[in-house]
């Protein structure tokens, strides 16, 4: 059984879930004024577009209609009497392509009229969390390791011993290597 349109379009104080919404101000800058949001109005497929009408003046009658929305929603036309605020939920079909439709809003019995474009997009999918694998080789961070510095110094002393044949340089290079290895060994514990 297909229900008439007013059952599909719900006016409520607010709902939770996967709804996308926008706020439209009425009577804020003048009598029967309609102020659309600066950002684009977007609705995800398979969700509800919540259009929240916030009245900043005397109670007002508004008419919301959409002549080109039949590809995206069952919504066609709604009359609202807004005292303070009202929420118009427009359900968006699930299996549709991206596109747009226009919402025509009339206030003051035809005195003010504006059109808001609603872009229908695919919902943002959460990216799966990929755990970072540990590298095969360690990643060098910060200053060079003390053992590497000691090995470089010992290499300089050893090379100097090869050219000069001073036994003291060979002993110093050997002691530097042993100190560097012992320091590294006991530092790990």
Secondary structure, 3 states (H helix, E strand, C coil): CCCCHHHHCEEECCCCCCCEEEEEEECCCCCCCEECCCCCEEEECCCEEEEEEEECCCCEEEEEECCCCCCCCCCCEEEEEECCEEEEEEECCCCCCCEEEEEEEEECCCCEEEEEEEEEECCCCCCCCCCCCCCCCCCCCCCCCHHHHHHHHHHHHHHHHHHHCCHHHHHHHHHHHHHHHHHHHHHCC
